Amino acid sequence: MSSQNPKRVPEEASDPSLSVTLDGETVDARPGETILELAERHGKDIPTLCHDPRLAPAGACRSCLVEVEGSRRLIPSCATPVADGQVVTTANDRIARHQKVLLALYLADQPDFAARGETPGGAQACELHAMADAVGAPTDWPKMEPLRVGREDRNPYVQFFPEACILCARCTRYCAEIESVSAISLAGRGAETTIATADDVSLLDSSCELCGGCIDVCPTGAMTEKMPVTAGRRGHVEPEKVVRTTCNYCGVGCQMDLHVEPAANDGRGRIERVVSPEAGTTTNDGNLCVKGRFAYDFVDHEDRLTTPLIRAEDGSLREASWDEALARTVEGLMGVHERHGADALAFVSSSRCTMEENYLVQKMARAVFGTNNVHQCAAT
């Protein structure tokens, strides 16, 4: 993942030089921050669909419009910097009317997933419908048939429902600005504009790294995880249990949230999906790689070993207890040591282990068996 981030960072001035009137209250503003950032810092709730704190402002969805004294039109708070002496209104009848009409228009162009008890991607909640409910947008406007079309992509992880896309461009901007990959972009004209790859090739044939960041930032579930869809789980259900854990595929330490269904698998539980924590809250800043986000189905794979196996006298493998398996391991290692000497042994540890576990491996090699033949896979 790239560390590139084109977004401005407001100055953390201890003595801010700007004064702004926000909903009738005079507040201090930081040079470089937007009206939206100022409002959020002072507890104002401005709805937005295209905004992400990691991305440069786009002003694409128009849901965050506010009034600024001296401006004839409502202006996008996410893309408008604060100025000294500004008078900003974030909520009044005019703004509420705009939000209701805007979101009603969005809903008119959306398939009626709610009537079927679904969201387009299944596991994802739809920010658009939640926002429409919050502002009281009309839901009885006539529906129009979406003109955005797409095709089935043979990649195993990312599913795109073009009819649910609102062209907020969060996915394309994330791909370009955070991942520095630019595998997807806006394609087409007018009402037929959609998300596509160059020459409309599969994501597998593009520069896409299948990190799933486009899924994470999508506000409607148009970009969604394919595995729950192919498994027939398209109705959105709030996870009964969310477990914060550390990804063990490498040593970076990315945090991730496991959405778990505890009652599945005869009470053993099942991971429904993996979600990155909110941006700005953990070391990975809401980002995950392809393995961290999608490689969780091994947990319930039918070929996974759940009991130690040891070799029987006839050469076949049989189940054993952990004590028996560990005793056999010790017997084998000590046998090699006695017959051929310490340097006939070599130990290889894993970058998926903790630092403490890797330390114990080398200590066992050197202190117990007397060999310096010890290696760690991250050193290659």
C-alpha positions in Angstrom: 0.0 0.0 0.0 1.3 3.4 -0.9 1.8 6.1 1.8 0.9 8.8 -0.7 -1.9 11.0 0.5 -2.6 14.2 -1.4 -5.0 15.5 1.2 -4.1 18.8 2.9 -3.4 18.5 6.6 -4.8 21.6 8.5 -2.2 23.4 10.6 -2.4 22.5 14.3 -1.9 26.0 15.4 -2.1 26.6 19.1 -3.3 30.2 18.4 -5.5 29.9 15.3 -5.5 33.0 13.2 -9.0 32.6 11.7 -12.4 33.3 13.2 -15.5 31.9 11.7 -19.2 32.2 12.7 -20.6 28.7 12.6 -24.4 28.5 13.1 -24.4 31.7 15.1 -21.4 30.8 17.3 -17.9 32.4 16.8 -15.3 29.7 16.7 -11.6 29.5 15.9 -10.6 27.9 12.7 -7.3 26.3 11.6 -5.7 27.6 8.4 -6.1 25.1 5.6 -9.1 23.2 7.0 -12.4 22.9 5.2 -15.8 24.0 6.4 -16.7 20.3 6.8 -13.6 19.7 8.9 -14.4 22.7 11.0 -18.0 21.6 11.5 -17.0 18.1 12.5 -14.5 19.4 15.0 -17.3 21.4 16.6 -19.8 18.5 16.7 -21.9 19.5 13.7 -23.3 16.6 11.6 -23.1 17.4 7.9 -24.2 14.5 5.7 -21.8 13.5 2.9 -21.5 10.5 0.6 -18.3 11.2 -1.4 -16.1 12.4 1.5 -13.3 10.3 3.0 -10.7 11.9 5.3 -7.9 10.1 3.5 -8.9 11.6 0.1 -8.6 15.0 -1.5 -12.0 16.7 -1.5 -14.1 16.2 -4.7 -17.5 17.8 -4.0 -19.1 15.1 -6.1 -22.2 14.1 -4.2 -23.5 17.6 -3.3 -25.0 16.3 0.0 -22.8 18.4 2.2 -23.9 21.8 0.9 -24.1 24.7 3.4 -24.9 28.4 3.3 -22.0 30.9 3.4 -23.0 34.6 3.8 -22.3 36.5 0.6 -22.7 33.4 -1.7 -25.9 33.2 -3.7 -25.7 29.4 -4.0 -25.2 26.6 -1.5 -21.6 25.5 -1.5 -19.9 22.1 -0.8 -18.5 22.2 2.7 -16.0 19.3 1.9 -14.2 21.3 -0.8 -14.5 24.9 0.6 -11.7 26.1 2.8 -12.5 28.3 5.8 -11.8 32.0 5.6 -11.4 34.7 8.3 -14.8 36.3 9.0 -16.9 33.6 7.2 -20.5 33.2 8.4 -21.5 29.6 7.8 -24.9 28.0 8.3 -25.0 24.2 8.3 -28.7 23.6 9.0 -31.9 25.5 8.0 -35.0 25.0 6.0 -33.3 25.7 2.7 -30.5 23.2 3.4 -33.0 20.6 4.6 -35.1 21.0 1.5 -32.0 20.5 -0.7 -31.0 17.4 1.1 -34.4 15.8 0.8 -34.7 16.5 -2.9 -31.2 15.4 -3.6 -31.5 12.1 -1.8 -34.9 11.5 -3.3 -33.4 11.8 -6.7 -30.6 9.4 -5.8 -33.2 6.9 -4.5 -35.2 7.2 -7.7 -32.2 6.0 -9.6 -31.6 3.1 -7.2 -32.9 -0.5 -7.6 -35.5 -1.2 -4.9 -33.2 -3.5 -2.8 -34.9 -2.4 0.4 -38.2 -3.9 -0.7 -36.5 -7.2 -1.1 -34.8 -7.0 2.2 -31.4 -6.7 0.5 -28.6 -4.4 -0.1 -26.7 -4.8 -3.4 -23.7 -6.3 -1.7 -25.4 -8.2 1.1 -23.1 -7.7 4.1 -22.6 -3.9 3.6 -25.1 -1.4 5.0 -26.1 1.3 2.5 -25.1 4.8 3.6 -27.4 6.3 1.1 -30.6 4.7 2.5 -29.5 5.5 6.0 -28.9 9.1 5.1 -32.2 9.4 3.3 -34.0 8.0 6.4 -32.2 10.5 8.6 -33.2 13.6 6.6 -36.7 12.3 5.8 -36.3 12.2 2.0 -39.3 11.1 0.1 -39.2 7.4 -1.0 -42.3 7.4 -3.2 -40.9 9.2 -6.2 -41.2 7.3 -9.5 -38.3 5.0 -10.2 -36.2 5.3 -13.4 -34.4 2.4 -14.9 -30.6 2.8 -14.4 -28.6 3.1 -17.6 -25.3 2.1 -16.1 -24.4 -1.4 -17.2 -21.6 -3.7 -16.3 -20.4 -7.3 -16.9 -19.5 -10.2 -14.8 -15.8 -10.0 -13.8 -14.0 -13.3 -13.3 -12.0 -12.0 -10.4 -12.9 -14.0 -7.2 -13.2 -11.1 -4.7 -14.8 -7.9 -6.0 -18.4 -7.7 -7.2 -19.7 -4.6 -8.9 -23.4 -3.7 -9.2 -23.4 -0.7 -11.5 -27.1 -0.1 -11.0 -26.4 0.8 -7.4 -23.5 3.2 -8.1 -24.1 6.9 -7.4 -20.8 8.0 -9.0 -19.4 9.5 -5.8 -15.9 8.4 -7.1 -14.7 7.3 -3.7 -13.5 4.0 -5.1 -11.6 5.5 -8.1 -10.1 8.2 -5.9 -9.0 5.6 -3.3 -7.5 3.5 -6.0 -5.5 6.4 -7.3 -4.7 8.4 -4.2 -4.2 5.8 -1.5 -3.1 2.7 -3.4 -1.5 4.6 -6.3 -2.8 1.9 -8.7 -5.5 3.7 -10.8 -7.0 0.3 -11.9 -10.5 1.7 -12.1 -11.9 5.0 -13.3 -15.1 6.7 -14.4 -16.1 5.7 -17.9 -18.9 6.7 -20.2 -21.0 9.8 -20.5 -24.0 11.3 -18.8 -26.4 8.9 -17.2 -24.4 6.0 -18.6 -21.3 6.9 -16.7 -20.0 3.9 -14.7 -16.9 2.5 -13.0 -14.7 0.5 -15.3 -11.1 -0.6 -16.0 -9.1 0.6 -19.0 -10.4 -1.2 -22.1 -13.0 -2.8 -19.8 -10.7 -5.7 -19.0 -11.0 -7.9 -15.9 -9.5 -6.6 -12.7 -7.2 -9.7 -12.9 -5.8 -8.3 -16.2 -5.5 -4.7 -14.9 -3.1 -3.1 -12.4 -5.6 -3.9 -9.6 -4.1 -5.4 -6.5 -7.5 -6.7 -5.2 -7.0 -4.9 -1.9 -10.7 -4.4 -1.6 -10.3 -0.7 -0.6 -13.0 0.1 -3.2 -15.4 -2.1 -1.3 -14.6 -0.5 2.0 -15.2 3.1 0.8 -18.3 2.5 -1.3 -21.4 4.1 0.3 -24.1 2.0 -1.4 -22.6 -1.5 -1.7 -22.2 -1.2 -5.5 -18.7 -2.3 -4.9 -19.0 -5.3 -2.6 -17.3 -8.5 -1.6 -18.1 -11.4 -4.0 -17.9 -14.3 -1.6 -21.0 -13.5 0.5 -22.9 -12.9 -2.8 -21.9 -16.2 -4.3 -22.8 -17.9 -1.0 -26.3 -16.5 -1.3 -26.0 -14.1 1.7 -27.3 -10.8 0.1 -29.6 -9.6 2.9 -27.9 -7.1 5.1 -27.7 -8.2 8.8 -25.9 -6.3 11.4 -23.1 -8.5 12.7 -24.0 -10.2 16.0 -20.3 -10.1 17.0 -17.4 -8.0 15.9 -13.9 -9.1 16.9 -10.9 -6.8 16.6 -7.8 -8.7 15.8 -4.3 -8.4 14.2 -3.7 -9.8 10.7 -1.1 -12.6 10.8 -0.2 -12.7 7.1 2.9 -10.5 7.6 4.6 -8.6 10.4 3.1 -5.2 9.7 0.4 -5.6 12.4 -2.6 -4.3 10.5 -5.8 -4.3 12.6 -9.0 -5.7 11.3 -12.6 -6.4 12.5 -14.0 -9.9 12.0 -17.8 -9.9 11.5 -18.8 -13.2 13.1 -22.0 -15.2 13.2 -21.6 -17.1 16.5 -24.4 -19.6 15.9 -23.1 -20.9 12.6 -21.2 -24.2 12.2 -23.1 -25.8 15.0 -22.1 -23.1 17.5 -18.5 -22.9 16.5 -19.1 -19.6 14.7 -18.3 -18.4 11.2 -16.5 -15.4 9.9 -18.9 -13.6 7.6 -16.5 -11.0 6.3 -13.4 -9.0 7.3 -13.7 -5.2 7.6 -10.9 -2.6 8.1 -11.3 -0.4 11.1 -12.3 3.2 10.5 -9.7 5.4 9.0 -7.5 7.2 11.5 -8.1 4.8 14.3 -5.4 2.2 13.8 -1.9 1.9 12.3 -3.2 0.7 8.9 -5.5 3.8 8.6 -8.4 1.7 7.4 -6.4 -0.1 4.7 -5.9 -3.9 4.2 -4.2 -6.0 1.5 -5.9 -8.8 -0.5 -4.9 -11.5 2.0 -5.9 -9.5 5.0 -9.4 -8.7 3.6 -10.3 -11.8 1.7 -8.2 -14.8 2.8 -10.3 -15.9 5.7 -12.2 -18.9 4.2 -9.4 -21.2 5.2 -10.8 -21.1 8.7 -13.7 -23.4 7.8 -12.0 -25.2 4.9 -12.6 -28.9 4.8 -8.9 -29.7 4.4 -7.8 -27.8 7.4 -6.2 -29.8 10.2 -7.9 -29.5 13.5 -6.1 -32.4 15.3 -2.3 -33.2 15.4 -1.3 -36.2 13.2 1.6 -38.5 13.8 3.1 -41.2 11.6 2.1 -44.8 12.6 4.4 -47.8 12.3 2.9 -48.7 8.9 3.6 -45.2 7.6 0.1 -43.9 7.7 -1.0 -40.8 9.6 -3.2 -41.1 12.6 -4.8 -38.5 15.0 -3.0 -37.9 18.2 -3.2 -35.7 21.3 -1.0 -32.6 21.5 1.1 -34.2 24.3 1.7 -37.2 22.1 2.6 -35.1 19.1 5.0 -32.8 21.0 6.6 -35.9 22.6 7.2 -37.4 19.1 8.7 -34.1 17.9 11.1 -34.0 20.8 12.0 -37.6 20.2 12.8 -36.9 16.6 14.8 -33.8 17.1 16.9 -35.3 19.9 17.5 -38.5 17.8 19.0 -36.4 15.0 21.1 -34.5 17.6 22.5 -37.7 19.1 23.2 -39.5 15.9 24.5 -36.6 13.7 25.3 -33.7 16.0 23.8 -30.2 16.6 24.6 -28.8 13.2 22.5 -31.5 11.5 19.5 -29.5 12.8 18.2 -26.3 11.4 15.3 -24.1 12.6 13.2 -21.8 10.4 10.7 -19.4 12.1 7.9 -17.3 10.5 7.2 -13.6 10.0 3.6 -14.5 10.9 4.7 -15.2 14.5 5.1 -12.6 17.1 8.5 -11.1 17.9 8.5 -13.0 21.2 7.7 -16.3 19.5 10.6 -15.8 17.0 12.9 -15.0 19.8 12.0 -18.3 21.5 12.7 -20.2 18.3 16.3 -18.9 18.1 16.8 -19.4 21.8 15.7 -23.0 21.5 18.0 -23.5 18.6 21.1 -22.0 20.3 20.5 -22.7 24.0 18.8 -26.1 23.8 20.2 -27.8 20.7 23.5 -25.8 20.4 23.2 -24.8 16.8 23.3 -21.4 15.1 21.4 -22.8 12.1 18.4 -20.7 12.6 16.6 -18.5 10.0 13.5 -16.3 9.7 11.5 -16.1 6.4 11.3 -12.3 6.5 15.1 -12.1 6.3 15.2 -13.5 2.7 
